Every structure is written in C-alpha cells, then in structure tokens.
Amino acid sequence: MAGIWRDFAVAALTAFRRRDARAIADERRRAVERLAEETIRDERRSADPPE
C-alpha cells in the first residue's frame, strides 16, 4: 500500500515540476520576444533619419 502512495506522490510532484518548467520556458520565450521587439524598434529608430 505504501508503494501506491509513493508512486502517487512521485507522479504528482513530476506533474507540478513539468508545469513549472513549462512556465519558466514560456517566461523565457516572452523575454526573448520582448528583447527582439525592443531591438527591432531601436534599429528602426536609428535607421530613420530625423525630419
């Protein structure tokens, strides 16, 4: 019976860890996208001659 509870606990912890890893990966992806957008915006500003 203890083996069943241990397996359940391991499965639950693994599920939470995967969600956390997914959340971290999503946050990294959003950070990279923001950085890319800022870089593109800055490059466009410096490329456009002032009027």
N, C-alpha and C positions, 0 to 999 in steps of 0.2 A: 504494500500500500504506500509506503514511503517513496518508492521508486516512481509511482504515478505522480505524486505531488512534486517530486523533484523535477520530473520531466515537464510538468505543467509550469513550474516556476521558471525553468530554463527557456521554455517556449515564450512565456510572457516577457521575460527580460530581453530575449532576442527580438521580439516584435517591437518593443519600445526602442531598442538600440537602432533598429533599422529606420524607424521614424525619425529619430534624432539625426542619424546620418543623412537621411533624405532632406531634413530641414537645413542642416549645415550645407549640403550640396546646393540646395535652392538659394540659400543666402549668398553663397559664393558666386553662383551664376548671376544673381541680381547685381552683386557688387561689380562684377566684370562688365555687365551690360551698362551700368551707370558710368563706370570709368570710360568705356568705349564711347558712350554718348557725349560725355564731357570733352574727351579728346577730340572727337569729330567737331564738336561745336567750337572749341578753341582754334582748331586748324582752319575752320571756315572763317572765323573772325579775323585771324591773322592773314589769310589769303585775300580777303576782300579789301580793296583799297578804300580808305575813308573818302567820303564825298564832301 
